[in-house]
Amino acid sequence: MLTQDYFEYNDSDFLFQTREVESQFKVVSELRPRYRSISRALRQSSQKLPECWHVVFSPDETKFAWLCGNHKVVLVPWNRSKNCLLDLDDKDERGNEIKSNLVVIDAGSPVNSVAFGTGTPEEHLFRQESGRWTRFNFSRDLVLATGHVNGRIRIWDAFSGHVLLELMDHTDAVRDIAFAPDGSLRLVSGSLDKSLKIWDLKDDGNMIKTLSGHKSHVFWCTWSPTSVYMASCGSENKVIVWDMKRYKIHQTLVGHYNSVMACDFSPDGAILATASRDTRVILWDPASGKLLRTLYHVQPPPSFIFASGANGAWIRGIAYSRDGMHIGTVSEGGLVRFWNLVDEERDIPMVKQCDNNDEEEELLCCSVSPSGRTLAVGNSESRVTFYQVPRVVGTLKHLARMAVRKHLESPNIDNILLPTRLTEYLKYHLWY
């Protein structure tokens, strides 16, 4: 049963809509572009449909970046108190009105990727002042970065939608960009030109390093919670973990049979989850490079020949929940799944995201909100669906492990005199 409650923004191409959806799968909200009603006609024409390759919340969870056109990015206000689009409920938990404006950005060229960035809190900025003059100061404001098909990166003011900078060095499309979570405003970009580049927005956006390790297209890059590591993957069957203090390769993870489409770190930084076209999710220890666990999207587990080809079950997106107990994935056939890592008996069945009157939609990406309450899923028709993340109270043992692993990497655990079983549990060799 759909309860419609629209707001509209009119321009020559789109009618942006939001709706609140109630279903057995706990869908919080949806965003749908106007052209979706004529998408079948567009499929049969030569016109290319816009695709939503990235779904991103701002770090303070007050905005959501929606790629709803080949060159359109809409910053939609989000109510972090009520966990929904602000248009559906503009009150906080105390009943106070929340005011925020819709920001529409015409990026000028097709956008492949998007990321929010912000500086460190003001009480720390004063002690970090270098005393030297810079043209731009992004430290106290929220900025948006967009990666483009032409290899350029543009930096925007997230409140006004004005362009601030343009970064140019890639020679092919920029498929992913990500800001370091430590507030340093270091931006990493991954491109189809097989390289990753590090940009420093506190130094007027100067490029500080080019990382070369991939022999083919780079699809995804993500930082660890402490910004010590960065992981990247692409059209190879390997994942590279980078030491972001020395800008060197720390580990090369080999175990997939097909291209690796996306990856994400656990909230304690102890695990790197990778999603591949081989129908599998692999959980790794990024510090040691050890394979910890494999999750199979297809049962029984496929053969190497099936997994390495066009198997019809590619996993395209992955996102770790903030409780460290769940992983959300999207795959071919319009399937969304929440994996319960600590209690398989409470695993939630897969959801087929497809309207009754529509053809199957190709799901492309997913991400978890900063509060960990919402999973956003984007598809090939620029539709975004917001799912409620399962809320489970973790055991004291699990919470203690996460607290320890935030400050202690697995190689250092062996130096502590602990019972063998506890050591294995802390290193995620045991999950329960």
C-alpha positions as CSV (number, residue, x, y, z in Angstrom):
1,M,0.0,0.0,0.0
2,L,1.5,3.3,-1.1
3,T,0.8,6.5,0.8
4,Q,1.7,9.4,-1.6
5,D,3.0,12.7,-0.2
6,Y,4.9,14.5,-3.0
7,F,6.9,17.6,-3.2
8,E,7.8,18.8,-6.7
9,Y,10.6,20.7,-8.3
10,N,9.9,21.6,-11.9
11,D,12.5,22.1,-14.6
12,S,12.6,21.2,-18.3
13,D,13.7,17.6,-17.7
14,F,12.5,16.3,-14.4
15,L,9.8,16.3,-11.8
16,F,11.4,15.2,-8.5
17,Q,9.1,13.3,-6.3
18,T,9.2,11.8,-2.8
19,R,6.8,9.3,-1.4
20,E,6.4,7.5,1.9
21,V,6.0,3.8,1.4
22,E,4.7,1.3,3.9
23,S,5.5,-2.3,3.1
24,Q,6.5,-5.6,4.8
25,F,10.1,-4.8,4.0
26,K,10.1,-1.6,6.0
27,V,10.7,0.9,3.3
28,V,11.1,4.4,4.8
29,S,10.9,6.6,1.8
30,E,11.5,6.8,-1.9
31,L,12.8,9.3,-4.5
32,R,11.6,8.9,-8.1
33,P,12.3,11.1,-11.1
34,R,9.5,12.2,-13.4
35,Y,10.9,10.4,-16.5
36,R,10.5,7.1,-14.9
37,S,6.9,6.9,-16.1
38,I,8.2,6.9,-19.7
39,S,11.3,4.9,-19.1
40,R,10.2,2.0,-21.3
41,A,9.9,4.4,-24.3
42,L,13.3,5.8,-23.5
43,R,14.8,2.3,-23.4
44,Q,13.6,1.7,-27.0
45,S,15.0,5.0,-28.2
46,S,18.6,6.1,-28.6
47,Q,18.4,8.4,-25.5
48,K,20.5,7.2,-22.6
49,L,18.7,6.9,-19.3
50,P,20.4,8.6,-16.3
51,E,21.8,6.1,-13.7
52,C,22.2,6.5,-10.0
53,W,25.7,5.2,-9.4
54,H,26.1,6.6,-5.9
55,V,23.8,7.2,-2.9
56,V,25.4,9.4,-0.2
57,F,24.3,11.0,3.0
58,S,26.1,14.1,4.4
59,P,28.3,13.4,7.5
60,D,25.8,15.2,9.7
61,E,22.9,13.3,8.1
62,T,21.0,16.5,7.2
63,K,21.3,16.1,3.4
64,F,21.2,13.3,0.8
65,A,22.8,13.6,-2.6
66,W,20.6,12.3,-5.3
67,L,22.1,11.7,-8.8
68,C,18.8,12.0,-10.7
69,G,20.1,13.0,-14.2
70,N,23.1,12.7,-16.4
71,H,24.4,16.0,-15.0
72,K,21.9,16.8,-12.3
73,V,22.6,16.4,-8.5
74,V,19.9,17.3,-6.0
75,L,20.7,17.8,-2.3
76,V,17.5,16.6,-0.6
77,P,17.0,17.6,3.1
78,W,16.9,14.7,5.4
79,N,15.4,14.5,8.9
80,R,17.9,12.7,11.0
81,S,15.7,12.8,14.1
82,K,12.7,11.0,12.4
83,N,14.9,9.1,9.9
84,C,13.0,10.2,6.8
85,L,12.9,12.8,4.1
86,L,12.4,16.3,5.6
87,D,9.4,16.8,3.2
88,L,7.6,14.0,5.0
89,D,8.2,15.2,8.5
90,D,9.9,18.6,9.3
91,K,9.8,18.3,13.1
92,D,12.6,17.1,15.4
93,E,12.1,14.8,18.4
94,R,11.1,17.8,20.5
95,G,8.6,19.1,18.0
96,N,10.7,22.0,16.7
97,E,10.6,22.8,13.1
98,I,13.6,22.0,11.0
99,K,14.3,24.3,8.1
100,S,16.4,23.3,5.1
101,N,16.3,24.1,1.4
102,L,16.5,21.8,-1.6
103,V,19.6,22.5,-3.6
104,V,19.7,21.6,-7.3
105,I,23.1,21.5,-9.0
106,D,23.6,21.4,-12.7
107,A,27.1,19.9,-12.9
108,G,27.5,20.7,-16.6
109,S,28.6,17.2,-17.6
110,P,27.6,13.7,-16.7
111,V,28.3,12.7,-13.1
112,N,29.5,9.3,-12.1
113,S,30.2,9.8,-8.4
114,V,29.6,12.1,-5.5
115,A,30.9,12.6,-1.9
116,F,30.4,15.0,1.0
117,G,33.3,16.4,2.9
118,T,33.8,18.5,6.0
119,G,36.6,19.8,8.1
120,T,37.4,19.2,11.7
121,P,35.4,20.8,14.5
122,E,36.1,24.5,15.2
123,E,37.6,23.9,18.7
124,H,40.4,21.9,17.0
125,L,40.9,24.1,14.0
126,F,42.3,26.9,16.0
127,R,45.2,24.8,17.2
128,Q,45.8,23.5,13.7
129,E,46.1,26.9,12.0
130,S,49.3,27.0,10.0
131,G,49.4,30.8,9.6
132,R,49.8,30.6,5.8
133,W,47.4,32.1,3.4
134,T,45.2,29.8,1.2
135,R,42.8,30.8,-1.5
136,F,39.9,28.6,-0.1
137,N,39.1,27.5,3.4
138,F,36.8,24.5,3.4
139,S,37.4,23.6,7.1
140,R,34.2,25.1,8.6
141,D,31.7,24.3,5.8
142,L,30.1,21.3,4.1
143,V,31.3,20.7,0.6
144,L,30.2,18.3,-2.1
145,A,32.5,16.7,-4.6
146,T,31.3,15.3,-8.0
147,G,33.3,13.0,-10.2
148,H,32.6,13.3,-14.0
149,V,32.8,11.2,-17.1
150,N,35.3,13.6,-18.6
151,G,37.8,12.9,-15.8
152,R,37.2,16.1,-13.9
153,I,36.2,16.6,-10.3
154,R,34.2,19.6,-9.2
155,I,33.9,20.9,-5.6
156,W,30.6,22.6,-4.7
157,D,29.2,24.6,-1.7
158,A,26.6,22.2,-0.3
159,F,24.4,25.0,0.9
160,S,24.3,27.3,-2.1
161,G,25.2,24.9,-5.0
162,H,27.9,27.2,-6.2
163,V,31.0,25.6,-7.7
164,L,34.2,26.3,-5.8
165,L,37.0,24.4,-7.4
166,E,37.7,22.1,-10.4
167,L,40.3,19.4,-10.1
168,M,41.9,18.1,-13.3
169,D,44.4,15.3,-13.8
170,H,42.5,12.1,-14.6
171,T,42.4,11.1,-18.3
172,D,39.2,9.0,-18.1
173,A,35.9,8.9,-16.2
174,V,36.1,9.3,-12.4
175,R,34.0,6.3,-11.0
176,D,34.3,7.0,-7.3
177,I,35.5,9.7,-4.9
178,A,35.7,9.6,-1.1
179,F,36.7,12.0,1.6
180,A,38.9,10.9,4.6
181,P,36.6,10.7,7.7
182,D,39.3,12.3,9.9
183,G,38.3,15.8,8.8
184,S,41.6,16.3,6.9
185,L,39.6,17.0,3.7
186,R,41.9,14.6,1.8
187,L,39.9,13.4,-1.2
188,V,40.7,10.2,-3.0
189,S,39.4,9.6,-6.6
190,G,39.4,6.3,-8.5
191,S,39.2,6.4,-12.3
192,L,38.9,4.2,-15.4
193,D,42.4,5.4,-16.2
194,K,43.6,2.8,-13.7
195,S,44.8,5.3,-11.1
196,L,43.8,6.8,-7.8
197,K,44.7,10.3,-6.9
198,I,44.8,12.1,-3.5
199,W,43.8,15.7,-3.3
200,D,44.2,18.1,-0.4
201,L,41.3,20.6,-0.2
202,K,43.0,22.4,2.7
203,D,45.8,23.2,0.3
204,D,43.5,24.7,-2.4
205,G,42.8,21.3,-3.9
206,N,46.3,20.5,-4.9
207,M,47.0,16.9,-5.9
208,I,49.5,15.4,-3.4
209,K,49.9,11.8,-4.7
210,T,49.0,9.4,-7.6
211,L,48.6,5.8,-6.5
212,S,49.4,3.2,-9.2
213,G,48.7,-0.4,-8.5
214,H,45.7,-1.4,-10.5
215,K,46.2,-2.8,-14.0
216,S,42.6,-2.1,-15.1
217,H,39.7,0.2,-14.3
218,V,39.1,1.4,-10.8
219,F,35.5,1.2,-9.7
220,W,35.5,1.9,-6.0
221,C,37.5,3.4,-3.2
222,T,36.7,3.7,0.5
223,W,38.6,4.9,3.7
224,S,38.9,3.0,7.0
225,P,37.2,4.8,9.9
226,T,40.6,5.9,11.3
227,S,41.8,7.0,7.8
228,V,44.9,4.8,8.3
229,Y,43.9,2.6,5.4
230,M,42.1,3.1,2.1
231,A,40.8,0.2,-0.1
232,S,40.3,0.2,-3.8
233,C,38.9,-2.3,-6.3
234,G,37.8,-2.6,-9.9
235,S,37.6,-4.8,-13.0
236,E,40.3,-7.1,-11.6
237,N,39.7,-9.9,-9.2
238,K,41.9,-8.3,-6.5
239,V,41.5,-5.5,-3.9
240,I,44.3,-3.2,-2.8
241,V,44.6,-1.9,0.8
242,W,46.7,1.2,0.9
243,D,48.7,2.6,3.8
244,M,47.5,6.2,3.8
245,K,50.4,7.5,6.0
246,R,53.0,6.4,3.5
247,Y,50.8,6.2,0.4
248,K,52.1,2.7,-0.3
249,I,50.4,-0.7,-0.9
250,H,49.8,-2.4,2.4
251,Q,48.0,-5.6,1.3
252,T,46.8,-7.0,-2.0
253,L,43.8,-9.2,-1.4
254,V,43.3,-12.0,-3.9
255,G,40.4,-14.4,-3.6
256,H,37.5,-13.3,-5.9
257,Y,36.9,-15.0,-9.3
258,N,35.6,-11.9,-11.1
259,S,35.6,-8.1,-11.0
260,V,35.2,-6.6,-7.5
261,M,32.5,-3.9,-7.7
262,A,32.5,-2.3,-4.3
263,C,34.0,-2.6,-0.8
264,D,33.3,-1.1,2.7
265,F,35.1,-1.2,6.1
266,S,33.4,-2.3,9.3
267,P,32.8,0.5,11.9
268,D,35.7,-0.7,14.0
269,G,38.0,-0.9,10.9
270,A,38.8,-4.5,11.6
271,I,37.1,-6.0,8.6
272,L,36.9,-5.1,4.9
273,A,33.9,-6.4,3.0
274,T,34.2,-6.8,-0.7
275,A,31.4,-7.5,-3.3
276,S,32.1,-9.2,-6.6
277,R,30.5,-10.3,-9.8
278,D,31.4,-13.8,-8.7
279,T,28.2,-13.8,-6.6
280,R,30.2,-13.7,-3.3
281,V,30.9,-11.3,-0.5
282,I,34.3,-11.8,1.2
283,L,35.3,-10.5,4.6
284,W,39.0,-9.7,5.0
285,D,41.3,-8.6,7.7
286,P,42.8,-5.5,6.1
287,A,45.8,-5.4,8.4
288,S,47.0,-9.0,7.9
289,G,45.3,-9.7,4.5
290,K,43.7,-12.8,5.9
291,L,40.4,-14.1,4.4
292,L,38.0,-14.3,7.4
293,R,34.7,-15.4,5.9
294,T,32.8,-15.9,2.6
295,L,29.1,-15.1,2.1
296,Y,27.4,-16.9,-0.8
297,H,24.6,-15.0,-2.6
298,V,23.9,-18.2,-4.7
299,Q,23.4,-21.6,-3.1
300,P,24.9,-24.1,-3.6
301,P,28.1,-22.1,-4.1
302,P,28.8,-21.7,-7.8
303,S,31.7,-23.3,-9.7
304,F,34.7,-21.2,-10.8
305,I,33.5,-21.2,-14.4
306,F,30.0,-20.0,-13.4
307,A,31.3,-17.4,-11.0
308,S,33.8,-15.9,-13.3
309,G,31.4,-15.3,-16.2
310,A,28.0,-13.6,-16.8
311,N,26.2,-15.5,-14.1
312,G,23.2,-13.2,-13.7
313,A,23.8,-12.8,-9.9
314,W,26.5,-10.1,-9.8
315,I,26.7,-8.3,-6.5
316,R,27.0,-4.6,-7.3
317,G,26.9,-2.7,-4.0
318,I,27.8,-3.3,-0.4
319,A,27.5,-1.3,2.9
320,Y,28.4,-2.2,6.4
321,S,25.9,-1.3,9.2
322,R,27.1,0.9,12.1
323,D,26.4,-1.9,14.6
324,G,29.0,-4.1,12.9
325,M,26.4,-7.0,12.8
326,H,24.8,-6.5,9.4
327,I,25.9,-6.0,5.8
328,G,23.5,-4.7,3.1
329,T,24.1,-5.8,-0.5
330,V,22.4,-5.2,-3.9
331,S,22.6,-7.5,-6.9
332,E,21.4,-8.3,-10.3
333,G,17.7,-9.1,-10.6
334,G,16.7,-6.2,-8.3
335,L,17.6,-8.0,-5.1
336,V,18.4,-6.3,-1.8
337,R,19.7,-8.4,1.1
338,F,20.6,-7.8,4.8
339,W,23.2,-10.3,6.0
340,N,23.2,-11.0,9.8
341,L,26.9,-11.8,10.6
342,V,26.4,-12.7,14.2
343,D,23.1,-14.7,14.2
344,E,22.4,-16.5,10.9
345,E,19.1,-17.7,12.3
346,R,17.8,-14.1,12.3
347,D,19.0,-13.4,8.7
348,I,16.4,-11.3,6.8
349,P,15.2,-12.7,3.4
350,M,16.1,-11.0,0.2
351,V,13.9,-8.2,-1.1
352,K,13.0,-7.9,-4.7
353,Q,12.9,-4.2,-5.5
354,C,10.5,-4.1,-8.5
355,D,7.1,-2.6,-9.1
356,N,4.3,-4.9,-10.2
357,N,3.9,-3.0,-13.5
358,D,7.6,-2.5,-14.1
359,E,10.4,-4.5,-15.6
360,E,13.2,-5.6,-13.4
361,E,15.4,-2.6,-12.3
362,E,19.1,-2.8,-12.3
363,L,20.3,-2.0,-8.8
364,L,23.7,-0.2,-8.8
365,C,24.7,0.9,-5.3
366,C,23.8,1.2,-1.6
367,S,25.0,3.0,1.5
368,V,24.2,3.2,5.2
369,S,23.3,6.5,6.8
370,P,25.8,7.9,9.4
371,S,23.4,7.0,12.3
372,G,23.1,3.5,10.9
373,R,19.3,3.4,10.7
374,T,18.8,3.6,6.9
375,L,20.1,1.8,3.9
376,A,19.8,3.8,0.7
377,V,19.6,1.9,-2.6
378,G,20.1,3.5,-6.1
379,N,19.1,1.9,-9.4
380,S,19.6,2.4,-13.1
381,E,16.6,4.6,-13.5
382,S,17.8,7.1,-10.8
383,R,15.2,5.8,-8.3
384,V,16.4,5.7,-4.7
385,T,14.7,3.6,-2.0
386,F,15.4,4.0,1.7
387,Y,15.2,0.8,3.8
388,Q,15.1,0.6,7.6
389,V,18.2,-1.2,8.8
390,P,17.5,-4.0,11.2
391,R,17.8,-2.9,14.8
392,V,19.3,-5.5,17.0
393,V,20.9,-5.1,20.4
394,G,24.4,-6.5,20.2
395,T,25.8,-8.7,22.9
396,L,28.2,-7.2,25.4
397,K,30.8,-9.5,24.0
398,H,30.4,-8.1,20.5
399,L,30.3,-4.5,21.7
400,A,33.5,-5.1,23.7
401,R,35.2,-6.6,20.7
402,M,34.4,-3.6,18.5
403,A,35.7,-1.3,21.2
404,V,39.0,-3.1,21.4
405,R,39.4,-3.5,17.6
406,K,39.0,0.3,17.1
407,H,42.4,0.7,18.7
408,L,44.1,-2.6,18.2
409,E,45.0,-4.3,14.9
410,S,45.0,-8.1,14.6
411,P,48.8,-8.5,14.4
412,N,49.1,-6.7,17.8
413,I,46.6,-9.0,19.5
414,D,49.1,-11.9,19.4
415,N,51.4,-9.9,21.6
416,I,48.8,-9.9,24.4
417,L,48.6,-12.8,26.8
418,L,45.0,-14.0,26.3
419,P,43.2,-17.3,26.2
420,T,43.4,-18.8,22.6
421,R,39.6,-18.7,22.1
422,L,39.4,-15.0,23.2
423,T,42.3,-14.2,20.8
424,E,40.5,-15.9,18.0
425,Y,37.3,-14.1,18.8
426,L,39.0,-10.7,18.9
427,K,40.6,-11.4,15.5
428,Y,37.2,-12.3,14.0
429,H,38.2,-15.9,13.4
430,L,35.2,-16.7,15.5
431,W,31.9,-14.8,15.0
432,Y,29.7,-16.0,17.8
